Amino acid sequence: MVEIQISGETTGDGWEFTVIVRGNVETTHIVTVRTDYYEKLTSGRITPEELVKKSFDFLLEREPNTSILSRFNLPVIQHYFPEYEKSI
């Protein structure tokens, strides 16, 4: 069972989240989300925190938490997994 804990704060052009993933190994990730990208993916239907949670669910279906970058901007997921934006 994997537990995901998310906390965040607003930045000048979006949000920065600290994501702690507790599985076999605990990992910490810093994820930034720009407002324009958030709007592109969600049209405001879910909160930015929910978007990050869904994004980590997506990633964890494809790789272990130890393989997820420790710091990244949310759009980088699309570079590794082209189906990401359609899936979200």
MODELLER restraints for C-alpha pairs under 7 A, 6 or more apart:
rsr = mdl.restraints
at = mdl.atoms
rsr.add(forms.Gaussian(group=physical.xy_distance, feature=features.Distance(at['CA:1:A'], at['CA:23:A']), mean=6.42, stdev=0.5))
rsr.add(forms.Gaussian(group=physical.xy_distance, feature=features.Distance(at['CA:2:A'], at['CA:21:A']), mean=6.81, stdev=0.5))
rsr.add(forms.Gaussian(group=physical.xy_distance, feature=features.Distance(at['CA:2:A'], at['CA:22:A']), mean=5.55, stdev=0.5))
rsr.add(forms.Gaussian(group=physical.xy_distance, feature=features.Distance(at['CA:2:A'], at['CA:23:A']), mean=4.62, stdev=0.5))
rsr.add(forms.Gaussian(group=physical.xy_distance, feature=features.Distance(at['CA:3:A'], at['CA:21:A']), mean=5.76, stdev=0.5))
rsr.add(forms.Gaussian(group=physical.xy_distance, feature=features.Distance(at['CA:3:A'], at['CA:22:A']), mean=5.02, stdev=0.5))
rsr.add(forms.Gaussian(group=physical.xy_distance, feature=features.Distance(at['CA:3:A'], at['CA:23:A']), mean=6.62, stdev=0.5))
rsr.add(forms.Gaussian(group=physical.xy_distance, feature=features.Distance(at['CA:4:A'], at['CA:19:A']), mean=6.83, stdev=0.5))
rsr.add(forms.Gaussian(group=physical.xy_distance, feature=features.Distance(at['CA:4:A'], at['CA:20:A']), mean=5.78, stdev=0.5))
rsr.add(forms.Gaussian(group=physical.xy_distance, feature=features.Distance(at['CA:4:A'], at['CA:21:A']), mean=4.69, stdev=0.5))
rsr.add(forms.Gaussian(group=physical.xy_distance, feature=features.Distance(at['CA:4:A'], at['CA:22:A']), mean=6.42, stdev=0.5))
rsr.add(forms.Gaussian(group=physical.xy_distance, feature=features.Distance(at['CA:5:A'], at['CA:19:A']), mean=5.68, stdev=0.5))
rsr.add(forms.Gaussian(group=physical.xy_distance, feature=features.Distance(at['CA:5:A'], at['CA:20:A']), mean=5.09, stdev=0.5))
rsr.add(forms.Gaussian(group=physical.xy_distance, feature=features.Distance(at['CA:5:A'], at['CA:21:A']), mean=6.50, stdev=0.5))
rsr.add(forms.Gaussian(group=physical.xy_distance, feature=features.Distance(at['CA:6:A'], at['CA:17:A']), mean=6.57, stdev=0.5))
rsr.add(forms.Gaussian(group=physical.xy_distance, feature=features.Distance(at['CA:6:A'], at['CA:18:A']), mean=5.79, stdev=0.5))
rsr.add(forms.Gaussian(group=physical.xy_distance, feature=features.Distance(at['CA:6:A'], at['CA:19:A']), mean=4.62, stdev=0.5))
rsr.add(forms.Gaussian(group=physical.xy_distance, feature=features.Distance(at['CA:6:A'], at['CA:20:A']), mean=6.52, stdev=0.5))
rsr.add(forms.Gaussian(group=physical.xy_distance, feature=features.Distance(at['CA:7:A'], at['CA:17:A']), mean=5.54, stdev=0.5))
rsr.add(forms.Gaussian(group=physical.xy_distance, feature=features.Distance(at['CA:7:A'], at['CA:18:A']), mean=5.38, stdev=0.5))
rsr.add(forms.Gaussian(group=physical.xy_distance, feature=features.Distance(at['CA:7:A'], at['CA:19:A']), mean=6.68, stdev=0.5))
rsr.add(forms.Gaussian(group=physical.xy_distance, feature=features.Distance(at['CA:8:A'], at['CA:15:A']), mean=6.71, stdev=0.5))
rsr.add(forms.Gaussian(group=physical.xy_distance, feature=features.Distance(at['CA:8:A'], at['CA:16:A']), mean=5.51, stdev=0.5))
rsr.add(forms.Gaussian(group=physical.xy_distance, feature=features.Distance(at['CA:8:A'], at['CA:17:A']), mean=4.04, stdev=0.5))
rsr.add(forms.Gaussian(group=physical.xy_distance, feature=features.Distance(at['CA:8:A'], at['CA:18:A']), mean=6.06, stdev=0.5))
rsr.add(forms.Gaussian(group=physical.xy_distance, feature=features.Distance(at['CA:9:A'], at['CA:15:A']), mean=5.62, stdev=0.5))
rsr.add(forms.Gaussian(group=physical.xy_distance, feature=features.Distance(at['CA:9:A'], at['CA:16:A']), mean=5.59, stdev=0.5))
rsr.add(forms.Gaussian(group=physical.xy_distance, feature=features.Distance(at['CA:9:A'], at['CA:17:A']), mean=6.54, stdev=0.5))
rsr.add(forms.Gaussian(group=physical.xy_distance, feature=features.Distance(at['CA:10:A'], at['CA:16:A']), mean=6.47, stdev=0.5))
rsr.add(forms.Gaussian(group=physical.xy_distance, feature=features.Distance(at['CA:13:A'], at['CA:34:A']), mean=5.61, stdev=0.5))
rsr.add(forms.Gaussian(group=physical.xy_distance, feature=features.Distance(at['CA:13:A'], at['CA:35:A']), mean=5.95, stdev=0.5))
rsr.add(forms.Gaussian(group=physical.xy_distance, feature=features.Distance(at['CA:14:A'], at['CA:33:A']), mean=5.60, stdev=0.5))
rsr.add(forms.Gaussian(group=physical.xy_distance, feature=features.Distance(at['CA:14:A'], at['CA:34:A']), mean=4.24, stdev=0.5))
rsr.add(forms.Gaussian(group=physical.xy_distance, feature=features.Distance(at['CA:14:A'], at['CA:35:A']), mean=4.54, stdev=0.5))
rsr.add(forms.Gaussian(group=physical.xy_distance, feature=features.Distance(at['CA:15:A'], at['CA:32:A']), mean=5.72, stdev=0.5))
rsr.add(forms.Gaussian(group=physical.xy_distance, feature=features.Distance(at['CA:15:A'], at['CA:33:A']), mean=5.25, stdev=0.5))
rsr.add(forms.Gaussian(group=physical.xy_distance, feature=features.Distance(at['CA:15:A'], at['CA:34:A']), mean=6.44, stdev=0.5))
rsr.add(forms.Gaussian(group=physical.xy_distance, feature=features.Distance(at['CA:16:A'], at['CA:30:A']), mean=6.94, stdev=0.5))
rsr.add(forms.Gaussian(group=physical.xy_distance, feature=features.Distance(at['CA:16:A'], at['CA:31:A']), mean=5.69, stdev=0.5))
rsr.add(forms.Gaussian(group=physical.xy_distance, feature=features.Distance(at['CA:16:A'], at['CA:32:A']), mean=4.39, stdev=0.5))
rsr.add(forms.Gaussian(group=physical.xy_distance, feature=features.Distance(at['CA:16:A'], at['CA:33:A']), mean=6.37, stdev=0.5))
rsr.add(forms.Gaussian(group=physical.xy_distance, feature=features.Distance(at['CA:17:A'], at['CA:30:A']), mean=5.67, stdev=0.5))
rsr.add(forms.Gaussian(group=physical.xy_distance, feature=features.Distance(at['CA:17:A'], at['CA:31:A']), mean=5.10, stdev=0.5))
rsr.add(forms.Gaussian(group=physical.xy_distance, feature=features.Distance(at['CA:17:A'], at['CA:32:A']), mean=6.24, stdev=0.5))
rsr.add(forms.Gaussian(group=physical.xy_distance, feature=features.Distance(at['CA:18:A'], at['CA:28:A']), mean=6.96, stdev=0.5))
rsr.add(forms.Gaussian(group=physical.xy_distance, feature=features.Distance(at['CA:18:A'], at['CA:29:A']), mean=5.75, stdev=0.5))
rsr.add(forms.Gaussian(group=physical.xy_distance, feature=features.Distance(at['CA:18:A'], at['CA:30:A']), mean=4.73, stdev=0.5))
rsr.add(forms.Gaussian(group=physical.xy_distance, feature=features.Distance(at['CA:18:A'], at['CA:31:A']), mean=6.46, stdev=0.5))
rsr.add(forms.Gaussian(group=physical.xy_distance, feature=features.Distance(at['CA:19:A'], at['CA:28:A']), mean=5.66, stdev=0.5))
rsr.add(forms.Gaussian(group=physical.xy_distance, feature=features.Distance(at['CA:19:A'], at['CA:29:A']), mean=5.02, stdev=0.5))
rsr.add(forms.Gaussian(group=physical.xy_distance, feature=features.Distance(at['CA:19:A'], at['CA:30:A']), mean=6.28, stdev=0.5))
rsr.add(forms.Gaussian(group=physical.xy_distance, feature=features.Distance(at['CA:20:A'], at['CA:26:A']), mean=6.99, stdev=0.5))
rsr.add(forms.Gaussian(group=physical.xy_distance, feature=features.Distance(at['CA:20:A'], at['CA:27:A']), mean=5.73, stdev=0.5))
rsr.add(forms.Gaussian(group=physical.xy_distance, feature=features.Distance(at['CA:20:A'], at['CA:28:A']), mean=4.50, stdev=0.5))
rsr.add(forms.Gaussian(group=physical.xy_distance, feature=features.Distance(at['CA:20:A'], at['CA:29:A']), mean=6.38, stdev=0.5))
rsr.add(forms.Gaussian(group=physical.xy_distance, feature=features.Distance(at['CA:21:A'], at['CA:27:A']), mean=5.28, stdev=0.5))
rsr.add(forms.Gaussian(group=physical.xy_distance, feature=features.Distance(at['CA:21:A'], at['CA:28:A']), mean=6.39, stdev=0.5))
rsr.add(forms.Gaussian(group=physical.xy_distance, feature=features.Distance(at['CA:21:A'], at['CA:65:A']), mean=6.76, stdev=0.5))
rsr.add(forms.Gaussian(group=physical.xy_distance, feature=features.Distance(at['CA:27:A'], at['CA:65:A']), mean=6.68, stdev=0.5))
rsr.add(forms.Gaussian(group=physical.xy_distance, feature=features.Distance(at['CA:27:A'], at['CA:66:A']), mean=6.58, stdev=0.5))
rsr.add(forms.Gaussian(group=physical.xy_distance, feature=features.Distance(at['CA:28:A'], at['CA:70:A']), mean=6.40, stdev=0.5))
rsr.add(forms.Gaussian(group=physical.xy_distance, feature=features.Distance(at['CA:29:A'], at['CA:69:A']), mean=6.97, stdev=0.5))
rsr.add(forms.Gaussian(group=physical.xy_distance, feature=features.Distance(at['CA:29:A'], at['CA:70:A']), mean=4.35, stdev=0.5))
rsr.add(forms.Gaussian(group=physical.xy_distance, feature=features.Distance(at['CA:29:A'], at['CA:71:A']), mean=5.52, stdev=0.5))
rsr.add(forms.Gaussian(group=physical.xy_distance, feature=features.Distance(at['CA:30:A'], at['CA:70:A']), mean=6.15, stdev=0.5))
rsr.add(forms.Gaussian(group=physical.xy_distance, feature=features.Distance(at['CA:30:A'], at['CA:71:A']), mean=4.60, stdev=0.5))
rsr.add(forms.Gaussian(group=physical.xy_distance, feature=features.Distance(at['CA:30:A'], at['CA:72:A']), mean=6.52, stdev=0.5))
rsr.add(forms.Gaussian(group=physical.xy_distance, feature=features.Distance(at['CA:31:A'], at['CA:71:A']), mean=5.86, stdev=0.5))
rsr.add(forms.Gaussian(group=physical.xy_distance, feature=features.Distance(at['CA:31:A'], at['CA:72:A']), mean=5.20, stdev=0.5))
rsr.add(forms.Gaussian(group=physical.xy_distance, feature=features.Distance(at['CA:31:A'], at['CA:73:A']), mean=5.58, stdev=0.5))
rsr.add(forms.Gaussian(group=physical.xy_distance, feature=features.Distance(at['CA:31:A'], at['CA:74:A']), mean=6.39, stdev=0.5))
rsr.add(forms.Gaussian(group=physical.xy_distance, feature=features.Distance(at['CA:32:A'], at['CA:72:A']), mean=6.49, stdev=0.5))
rsr.add(forms.Gaussian(group=physical.xy_distance, feature=features.Distance(at['CA:32:A'], at['CA:73:A']), mean=4.70, stdev=0.5))
rsr.add(forms.Gaussian(group=physical.xy_distance, feature=features.Distance(at['CA:32:A'], at['CA:74:A']), mean=6.11, stdev=0.5))
rsr.add(forms.Gaussian(group=physical.xy_distance, feature=features.Distance(at['CA:33:A'], at['CA:73:A']), mean=6.09, stdev=0.5))
rsr.add(forms.Gaussian(group=physical.xy_distance, feature=features.Distance(at['CA:33:A'], at['CA:74:A']), mean=5.65, stdev=0.5))
rsr.add(forms.Gaussian(group=physical.xy_distance, feature=features.Distance(at['CA:38:A'], at['CA:48:A']), mean=6.73, stdev=0.5))
rsr.add(forms.Gaussian(group=physical.xy_distance, feature=features.Distance(at['CA:41:A'], at['CA:85:A']), mean=6.80, stdev=0.5))
rsr.add(forms.Gaussian(group=physical.xy_distance, feature=features.Distance(at['CA:77:A'], at['CA:84:A']), mean=6.73, stdev=0.5))
rsr.add(forms.Gaussian(group=physical.xy_distance, feature=features.Distance(at['CA:78:A'], at['CA:84:A']), mean=5.47, stdev=0.5))
rsr.add(forms.Gaussian(group=physical.xy_distance, feature=features.Distance(at['CA:78:A'], at['CA:85:A']), mean=6.64, stdev=0.5))
